[in-house]
Protein backbone atom coordinates (compact mmCIF):
# COMPACT_ATOMS: atom_id res chain seq x y z
CA UNK A 1 0.00 0.00 0.00
CA UNK A 2 1.60 3.24 -1.16
CA UNK A 3 0.90 5.42 1.87
CA UNK A 4 1.50 2.80 4.58
CA UNK A 5 4.39 3.61 6.94
CA UNK A 6 5.32 -0.05 7.48
CA UNK A 7 5.15 -0.85 3.75
CA UNK A 8 7.61 2.01 3.23
CA UNK A 9 9.90 0.59 5.94
CA UNK A 10 9.79 -2.86 4.31
CA UNK A 11 10.65 -1.37 0.89
CA UNK A 12 13.54 0.64 2.36
CA UNK A 13 11.97 4.02 1.58
CA UNK A 14 11.99 4.79 5.32
CA UNK A 15 15.00 3.67 7.36
CA UNK A 16 14.64 1.34 10.33
CA UNK A 17 16.84 -0.49 12.79
CA UNK A 18 16.24 -3.94 11.29
CA UNK A 19 16.85 -7.03 13.42
CA UNK A 20 15.42 -9.72 11.14
CA UNK A 21 14.09 -10.22 7.63
CA UNK A 22 13.03 -13.14 5.49
CA UNK A 23 10.72 -13.52 2.52
CA UNK A 24 7.57 -13.23 4.68
CA UNK A 25 8.31 -10.93 7.62
CA UNK A 26 10.36 -7.98 8.76
CA UNK A 27 11.38 -7.13 12.35
CA UNK A 28 12.80 -3.87 13.63
CA UNK A 29 13.31 -1.90 16.84
CA UNK A 30 10.49 0.45 17.85
CA UNK A 31 11.46 4.13 17.53
CA UNK A 32 9.55 4.96 20.73
CA UNK A 33 10.30 2.00 23.01
CA UNK A 34 8.03 1.26 25.98
CA UNK A 35 10.45 -1.26 27.52
CA UNK A 36 14.22 -1.86 27.50
CA UNK A 37 13.62 -4.28 24.62
CA UNK A 38 10.84 -3.28 22.21
CA UNK A 39 10.68 -4.43 18.63
CA UNK A 40 7.99 -5.05 16.05
CA UNK A 41 7.44 -8.01 13.76
CA UNK A 42 5.31 -7.35 10.68
CA UNK A 43 4.26 -9.32 7.62
CA UNK A 44 5.61 -8.09 4.31
CA UNK A 45 2.13 -8.54 2.90
CA UNK A 46 -0.09 -5.59 3.77
CA UNK A 47 -2.75 -6.80 6.20
CA UNK A 48 -4.66 -4.03 7.98
CA UNK A 49 -4.92 -5.62 11.45
CA UNK A 50 -5.47 -8.88 13.30
CA UNK A 51 -9.17 -8.31 12.67
CA UNK A 52 -8.56 -8.59 8.92
CA UNK A 53 -6.55 -11.84 8.81
CA UNK A 54 -8.01 -14.37 6.36
CA UNK A 55 -7.60 -18.14 6.25
CA UNK A 56 -5.12 -17.67 3.41
CA UNK A 57 -2.95 -15.55 5.73
CA UNK A 58 -2.91 -17.98 8.68
CA UNK A 59 0.49 -19.34 7.68
CA UNK A 60 2.19 -15.94 7.73
CA UNK A 61 0.72 -15.15 11.16
CA UNK A 62 2.00 -18.50 12.46
CA UNK A 63 5.38 -17.72 10.92
CA UNK A 64 5.43 -14.36 12.71
CA UNK A 65 5.10 -16.14 16.05
CA UNK A 66 7.90 -18.56 15.11
CA UNK A 67 10.10 -15.54 14.33
CA UNK A 68 9.15 -13.91 17.64
CA UNK A 69 10.18 -17.10 19.47
CA UNK A 70 13.45 -17.32 17.52
CA UNK A 71 14.35 -13.69 18.22
CA UNK A 72 13.37 -13.93 21.91
CA UNK A 73 15.69 -16.92 22.32
CA UNK A 74 18.54 -15.27 20.40
CA UNK A 75 18.18 -12.13 22.52
CA UNK A 76 17.88 -14.12 25.78
CA UNK A 77 14.72 -12.22 26.64
CA UNK A 78 13.31 -14.64 29.19
CA UNK A 79 9.80 -13.39 29.88
CA UNK A 80 8.28 -11.09 27.29
CA UNK A 81 4.97 -9.63 26.18
CA UNK A 82 3.48 -9.69 22.67
CA UNK A 83 0.86 -7.05 21.81
CA UNK A 84 -1.20 -6.39 18.70
CA UNK A 85 -3.66 -3.52 18.81
CA UNK A 86 -6.66 -4.07 16.57
CA UNK A 87 -8.42 -0.86 15.57
CA UNK A 88 -8.13 2.80 16.47
CA UNK A 89 -9.93 2.63 19.83
CA UNK A 90 -7.63 -0.24 20.82
CA UNK A 91 -4.58 1.95 20.19
CA UNK A 92 -3.65 0.95 16.63
CA UNK A 93 -1.99 3.91 14.91
CA UNK A 94 -0.38 2.19 11.91
CA UNK A 95 -2.91 0.15 9.98
CA UNK A 96 -0.59 -2.66 8.95
CA UNK A 97 -0.66 -5.80 11.10
CA UNK A 98 2.18 -5.70 13.61
CA UNK A 99 3.17 -7.37 16.83
CA UNK A 100 5.04 -5.48 19.53
CA UNK A 101 7.51 -7.61 21.49
CA UNK A 102 8.42 -6.05 24.84
CA UNK A 103 10.83 -7.29 27.51
CA UNK A 104 13.31 -6.21 30.14
CA UNK A 105 10.91 -4.93 32.80
CA UNK A 106 7.90 -6.10 34.77
CA UNK A 107 4.50 -5.56 33.18
CA UNK A 108 1.18 -5.07 34.91
CA UNK A 109 -2.27 -6.35 34.10
CA UNK A 110 -4.57 -5.06 32.88
CA UNK A 111 -2.62 -2.82 30.51
CA UNK A 112 -3.73 0.70 29.58
Backbone as a printed PyTorch tensor [residue, N CA C, xyz], in Angstrom:
tensor([[[  0.8560,  -1.1700,   0.0000],
         [  0.0000,   0.0000,   0.0000],
         [  0.9030,   1.2340,   0.0000]],

        [[  0.6930,   2.1200,  -0.9040],
         [  1.6000,   3.2380,  -1.1630],
         [  1.7950,   4.1860,   0.0090]],

        [[  0.7700,   4.4480,   0.7960],
         [  0.9040,   5.4240,   1.8740],
         [  1.1030,   4.7950,   3.2470]],

        [[  1.3310,   3.4970,   3.3140],
         [  1.5000,   2.7960,   4.5820],
         [  2.9340,   2.9440,   5.1030]],

        [[  3.0750,   3.4320,   6.3190],
         [  4.3850,   3.6120,   6.9430],
         [  5.1930,   2.3160,   6.9590]],

        [[  4.5780,   1.2130,   7.3800],
         [  5.3170,  -0.0460,   7.4760],
         [  5.6600,  -0.6170,   6.1130]],

        [[  4.8090,  -0.4250,   5.1170],
         [  5.1520,  -0.8510,   3.7540],
         [  6.3740,  -0.0790,   3.2570]],

        [[  6.4560,   1.2060,   3.6150],
         [  7.6130,   2.0140,   3.2290],
         [  8.8730,   1.5710,   3.9640]],

        [[  8.7450,   1.1240,   5.2010],
         [  9.9010,   0.5880,   5.9410],
         [ 10.3700,  -0.7060,   5.2830]],

        [[  9.4420,  -1.5860,   4.9620],
         [  9.7920,  -2.8570,   4.3110],
         [ 10.5120,  -2.6060,   2.9820]],

        [[ 10.0450,  -1.6370,   2.2070],
         [ 10.6450,  -1.3690,   0.8950],
         [ 11.9720,  -0.6260,   0.9940]],

        [[ 12.2990,  -0.1060,   2.1820],
         [ 13.5410,   0.6420,   2.3610],
         [ 13.3970,   2.1310,   2.1090]],

        [[ 12.1900,   2.5810,   1.8060],
         [ 11.9650,   4.0150,   1.5820],
         [ 12.1030,   4.8170,   2.8790]],

        [[ 11.8150,   4.1790,   3.9990],
         [ 11.9880,   4.7940,   5.3180],
         [ 12.9630,   3.9100,   6.0820]],

        [[ 14.0210,   4.4850,   6.6440],
         [ 15.0030,   3.6680,   7.3550],
         [ 14.4430,   3.0980,   8.6600]],

        [[ 14.9970,   1.9670,   9.0650],
         [ 14.6370,   1.3410,  10.3350],
         [ 15.8640,   0.6300,  10.8890]],

        [[ 15.7720,   0.2710,  12.1420],
         [ 16.8360,  -0.4910,  12.7890],
         [ 16.4280,  -1.9640,  12.7250]],

        [[ 16.6830,  -2.5740,  11.5710],
         [ 16.2440,  -3.9430,  11.2910],
         [ 16.9870,  -4.9450,  12.1690]],

        [[ 16.2200,  -5.9340,  12.6750],
         [ 16.8470,  -7.0260,  13.4240],
         [ 16.6320,  -8.3800,  12.7520]],

        [[ 15.6760,  -8.4510,  11.8140],
         [ 15.4180,  -9.7210,  11.1430],
         [ 14.6040,  -9.4510,   9.8740]],

        [[ 14.8860, -10.2730,   8.8540],
         [ 14.0870, -10.2150,   7.6310],
         [ 14.1800, -11.5430,   6.9230]],

        [[ 13.0570, -12.0060,   6.4100],
         [ 13.0340, -13.1390,   5.4920],
         [ 12.0170, -12.8190,   4.3990]],

        [[ 11.6180, -13.8040,   3.6410],
         [ 10.7180, -13.5250,   2.5200],
         [  9.2890, -13.1850,   2.9500]],

        [[  8.9360, -13.4500,   4.2200],
         [  7.5670, -13.2280,   4.6760],
         [  7.4130, -12.1140,   5.6970]],

        [[  8.4520, -11.8880,   6.5130],
         [  8.3110, -10.9340,   7.6210],
         [  9.5310, -10.0300,   7.7470]],

        [[  9.3180,  -8.9710,   8.4960],
         [ 10.3570,  -7.9770,   8.7560],
         [ 10.2410,  -7.6050,  10.2360]],

        [[ 11.3700,  -7.5170,  10.9370],
         [ 11.3790,  -7.1350,  12.3470],
         [ 12.3680,  -5.9920,  12.5560]],

        [[ 11.9630,  -5.0340,  13.3920],
         [ 12.8000,  -3.8670,  13.6290],
         [ 12.5030,  -3.2780,  15.0020]],

        [[ 13.4690,  -2.5390,  15.5310],
         [ 13.3050,  -1.9030,  16.8380],
         [ 12.3070,  -0.7550,  16.7510]],

        [[ 11.4670,  -0.6310,  17.7810],
         [ 10.4910,   0.4520,  17.8520],
         [ 11.2270,   1.7740,  18.0630]],

        [[ 10.7840,   2.8240,  17.3870],
         [ 11.4560,   4.1300,  17.5280],
         [ 11.0500,   4.8530,  18.8080]],

        [[ 10.0020,   4.3800,  19.4700],
         [  9.5520,   4.9640,  20.7310],
         [  9.3370,   3.8350,  21.7340]],

        [[ 10.4300,   3.2080,  22.1910],
         [ 10.2990,   1.9970,  23.0090],
         [  9.5850,   2.2340,  24.3360]],

        [[  8.7730,   1.2370,  24.7130],
         [  8.0320,   1.2620,  25.9760],
         [  8.6170,   0.2840,  26.9820]],

        [[  9.7420,  -0.3130,  26.6450],
         [ 10.4470,  -1.2560,  27.5210],
         [ 11.9060,  -1.2770,  27.0640]],

        [[ 12.8100,  -1.7860,  27.9110],
         [ 14.2190,  -1.8560,  27.4990],
         [ 14.4240,  -2.5900,  26.1680]],

        [[ 13.6430,  -3.6280,  25.9280],
         [ 13.6210,  -4.2770,  24.6190],
         [ 12.2230,  -4.0870,  24.0590]],

        [[ 12.1430,  -3.5080,  22.8630],
         [ 10.8420,  -3.2820,  22.2120],
         [ 11.0670,  -3.2970,  20.7090]],

        [[ 10.5890,  -4.3510,  20.0850],
         [ 10.6810,  -4.4270,  18.6310],
         [  9.3470,  -4.8690,  18.0610]],

        [[  9.2120,  -4.6830,  16.7520],
         [  7.9890,  -5.0530,  16.0500],
         [  8.3010,  -6.1290,  15.0250]],

        [[  7.3470,  -7.0180,  14.8310],
         [  7.4350,  -8.0100,  13.7590],
         [  6.1840,  -7.8230,  12.9080]],

        [[  6.4110,  -7.6480,  11.6010],
         [  5.3120,  -7.3470,  10.6850],
         [  5.3870,  -8.2600,   9.4580]],

        [[  4.2260,  -8.5750,   8.8830],
         [  4.2560,  -9.3240,   7.6190],
         [  4.6340,  -8.3830,   6.4790]],

        [[  5.3040,  -8.9110,   5.4860],
         [  5.6100,  -8.0940,   4.3150],
         [  4.3520,  -7.8290,   3.4940]],

        [[  3.4170,  -8.7500,   3.5510],
         [  2.1270,  -8.5410,   2.8950],
         [  1.3360,  -7.5270,   3.7150]],

        [[  0.7120,  -6.5870,   3.0500],
         [ -0.0880,  -5.5930,   3.7690],
         [ -1.3910,  -6.2210,   4.2340]],

        [[ -1.5210,  -6.3560,   5.5410],
         [ -2.7450,  -6.8000,   6.2010],
         [ -3.0760,  -5.6820,   7.1810]],

        [[ -4.3020,  -5.2080,   7.1910],
         [ -4.6600,  -4.0270,   7.9780],
         [ -4.4890,  -4.2470,   9.4750]],

        [[ -5.0020,  -5.3560,  10.0100],
         [ -4.9190,  -5.6170,  11.4450],
         [ -5.2340,  -7.0830,  11.7000]],

        [[ -5.1400,  -7.4940,  12.9680],
         [ -5.4700,  -8.8850,  13.2950],
         [ -6.9440,  -9.1710,  13.0210]],

        [[ -7.7650,  -8.1470,  12.9920],
         [ -9.1720,  -8.3090,  12.6700],
         [ -9.4520,  -8.5120,  11.1950]],

        [[ -8.4150,  -8.4420,  10.3780],
         [ -8.5580,  -8.5850,   8.9240],
         [ -7.8650,  -9.8310,   8.3840]],

        [[ -7.2860, -10.6580,   9.2550],
         [ -6.5530, -11.8410,   8.8100],
         [ -7.5190, -12.8630,   8.2210]],

        [[ -7.1840, -13.3700,   7.0350],
         [ -8.0110, -14.3730,   6.3630],
         [ -7.3890, -15.7570,   6.5460]],

        [[ -8.1340, -16.7790,   6.1800],
         [ -7.6040, -18.1420,   6.2500],
         [ -6.3500, -18.2900,   5.4070]],

        [[ -6.2900, -17.5830,   4.2860],
         [ -5.1230, -17.6670,   3.4070],
         [ -3.8860, -17.0550,   4.0680]],

        [[ -4.0720, -16.2210,   5.0590],
         [ -2.9520, -15.5470,   5.7300],
         [ -2.5580, -16.2030,   7.0510]],

        [[ -3.2240, -17.2990,   7.4200],
         [ -2.9130, -17.9790,   8.6820],
         [ -1.4450, -18.3930,   8.7650]],

        [[ -0.8910, -18.8590,   7.6690],
         [  0.4930, -19.3430,   7.6820],
         [  1.4710, -18.2230,   8.0020]],

        [[  1.2600, -17.0380,   7.4570],
         [  2.1910, -15.9370,   7.7250],
         [  2.0800, -15.4930,   9.1790]],

        [[  0.8780, -15.5210,   9.7530],
         [  0.7240, -15.1500,  11.1630],
         [  1.4180, -16.1840,  12.0490]],

        [[  1.2720, -17.4560,  11.7220],
         [  1.9960, -18.4950,  12.4560],
         [  3.5000, -18.3140,  12.3310]],

        [[  3.9480, -17.9520,  11.1460],
         [  5.3820, -17.7150,  10.9220],
         [  5.8720, -16.5380,  11.7610]],

        [[  5.0550, -15.5020,  11.8810],
         [  5.4280, -14.3560,  12.7130],
         [  5.7250, -14.8190,  14.1350]],

        [[  4.8710, -15.6800,  14.6790],
         [  5.1000, -16.1430,  16.0490],
         [  6.3350, -17.0350,  16.1530]],

        [[  6.6490, -17.7850,  15.1180],
         [  7.9000, -18.5550,  15.1110],
         [  9.1060, -17.6220,  15.1210]],

        [[  9.0210, -16.5370,  14.3640],
         [ 10.1000, -15.5440,  14.3280],
         [ 10.2220, -14.8580,  15.6890]],

        [[  9.1020, -14.5200,  16.3120],
         [  9.1500, -13.9130,  17.6430],
         [  9.8660, -14.8450,  18.6130]],

        [[  9.5270, -16.1220,  18.5950],
         [ 10.1770, -17.0980,  19.4740],
         [ 11.6690, -17.1800,  19.1940]],

        [[ 12.0380, -17.2460,  17.9200],
         [ 13.4540, -17.3200,  17.5210],
         [ 14.2190, -16.0960,  18.0320]],

        [[ 13.6700, -14.9090,  17.8040],
         [ 14.3550, -13.6890,  18.2230],
         [ 14.4260, -13.5860,  19.7440]],

        [[ 13.3620, -13.9730,  20.4360],
         [ 13.3660, -13.9310,  21.9070],
         [ 14.4570, -14.8360,  22.4670]],

        [[ 14.6300, -16.0050,  21.8760],
         [ 15.6910, -16.9200,  22.3200],
         [ 17.0620, -16.3500,  22.0000]],

        [[ 17.2480, -15.8400,  20.7830],
         [ 18.5420, -15.2690,  20.3960],
         [ 18.9230, -14.0800,  21.2690]],

        [[ 17.9360, -13.3200,  21.7120],
         [ 18.1820, -12.1270,  22.5230],
         [ 18.1510, -12.4310,  24.0270]],

        [[ 17.9520, -13.7070,  24.3710],
         [ 17.8780, -14.1190,  25.7830],
         [ 16.8830, -13.2660,  26.5680]],

        [[ 15.6870, -13.1040,  26.0220],
         [ 14.7180, -12.2240,  26.6420],
         [ 14.1050, -12.7860,  27.9150]],

        [[ 14.0370, -14.0850,  28.0520],
         [ 13.3150, -14.6400,  29.1890],
         [ 11.8370, -14.3590,  28.9980]],

        [[ 11.2160, -13.7390,  29.9930],
         [  9.7960, -13.3900,  29.8810],
         [  9.6220, -12.1850,  28.9630]],

        [[  8.5620, -12.2140,  28.1820],
         [  8.2850, -11.0950,  27.2900],
         [  6.7950, -11.0070,  27.0340]],

        [[  6.3720,  -9.8690,  26.5180],
         [  4.9660,  -9.6280,  26.1800],
         [  4.8650,  -9.3940,  24.6790]],

        [[  3.7910,  -9.9210,  24.0760],
         [  3.4760,  -9.6860,  22.6650],
         [  2.1250,  -8.9810,  22.6190]],

        [[  2.0680,  -7.8550,  21.8850],
         [  0.8550,  -7.0460,  21.8080],
         [  0.5400,  -6.7320,  20.3490]],

        [[ -0.7380,  -6.8620,  20.0070],
         [ -1.2050,  -6.3940,  18.7020],
         [ -2.5030,  -5.6310,  18.9250]],

        [[ -2.4620,  -4.3430,  18.6870],
         [ -3.6600,  -3.5190,  18.8110],
         [ -4.4820,  -3.6730,  17.5370]],

        [[ -5.7770,  -3.8080,  17.7060],
         [ -6.6640,  -4.0750,  16.5710],
         [ -7.7350,  -2.9950,  16.5170]],

        [[ -7.4780,  -1.9570,  15.7210],
         [ -8.4200,  -0.8610,  15.5750],
         [ -8.0050,   0.3760,  16.3500]],

        [[ -8.5110,   1.4990,  15.9080],
         [ -8.1250,   2.7970,  16.4670],
         [ -8.4230,   2.9140,  17.9570]],

        [[ -9.5990,   2.4900,  18.4070],
         [ -9.9280,   2.6290,  19.8280],
         [ -9.1330,   1.6650,  20.7010]],

        [[ -8.5000,   0.6740,  20.0970],
         [ -7.6280,  -0.2410,  20.8250],
         [ -6.1780,   0.2410,  20.8260]],

        [[ -5.9140,   1.3750,  20.1850],
         [ -4.5780,   1.9470,  20.1870],
         [ -3.7800,   1.7450,  18.9140]],

        [[ -4.3750,   1.1510,  17.8900],
         [ -3.6460,   0.9530,  16.6330],
         [ -3.4980,   2.2960,  15.9300]],

        [[ -2.2540,   2.6540,  15.6060],
         [ -1.9900,   3.9120,  14.9130],
         [ -1.4380,   3.7000,  13.5130]],

        [[ -0.8400,   2.5470,  13.2560],
         [ -0.3830,   2.1940,  11.9100],
         [ -1.2290,   1.0050,  11.4790]],

        [[ -1.9650,   1.1700,  10.3960],
         [ -2.9130,   0.1520,   9.9840],
         [ -2.2770,  -0.8450,   9.0160]],

        [[ -1.2910,  -1.5360,   9.5750],
         [ -0.5870,  -2.6550,   8.9540],
         [ -0.3410,  -3.6050,  10.1160]],

        [[ -0.7960,  -4.8400,  10.0050],
         [ -0.6600,  -5.8030,  11.0960],
         [  0.7540,  -5.7860,  11.6560]],

        [[  0.8620,  -5.6690,  12.9690],
         [  2.1770,  -5.6980,  13.6060],
         [  2.0490,  -6.1960,  15.0300]],

        [[  3.1090,  -6.8350,  15.4810],
         [  3.1670,  -7.3750,  16.8280],
         [  4.3350,  -6.7150,  17.5510]],

        [[  4.0230,  -6.0690,  18.6680],
         [  5.0400,  -5.4820,  19.5320],
         [  5.5730,  -6.5900,  20.4270]],

        [[  6.8860,  -6.6840,  20.5530],
         [  7.5110,  -7.6120,  21.4920],
         [  8.2530,  -6.7460,  22.5020]],

        [[  7.8670,  -6.8820,  23.7690],
         [  8.4240,  -6.0470,  24.8390],
         [  9.0110,  -6.9300,  25.9210]],

        [[ 10.1700,  -6.5200,  26.4480],
         [ 10.8290,  -7.2920,  27.5070],
         [ 11.7730,  -6.3770,  28.2700]],

        [[ 12.2800,  -6.9120,  29.3890],
         [ 13.3050,  -6.2060,  30.1390],
         [ 12.7700,  -5.4190,  31.3330]],

        [[ 11.4820,  -5.5510,  31.6120],
         [ 10.9100,  -4.9350,  32.8010],
         [  9.6530,  -5.7170,  33.1710]],

        [[  9.1470,  -5.4620,  34.3580],
         [  7.8960,  -6.0990,  34.7730],
         [  6.7210,  -5.3620,  34.1480]],

        [[  5.6980,  -6.1190,  33.7710],
         [  4.5030,  -5.5570,  33.1800],
         [  3.3240,  -5.7990,  34.1220]],

        [[  2.3600,  -4.9140,  34.0750],
         [  1.1760,  -5.0650,  34.9130],
         [ -0.0060,  -5.5150,  34.0710]],

        [[ -1.0480,  -5.9550,  34.7750],
         [ -2.2750,  -6.3500,  34.1040],
         [ -3.4340,  -5.8230,  34.9130]],

        [[ -4.4210,  -5.2310,  34.3170],
         [ -4.5730,  -5.0620,  32.8780],
         [ -3.7580,  -3.8900,  32.3700]],

        [[ -3.3470,  -3.9450,  31.0850],
         [ -2.6160,  -2.8200,  30.5070],
         [ -3.5670,  -1.6630,  30.1950]],

        [[ -2.9950,  -0.4770,  30.0130],
         [ -3.7350,   0.6990,  29.5830],
         [ -4.9980,   0.8960,  30.3050]]])
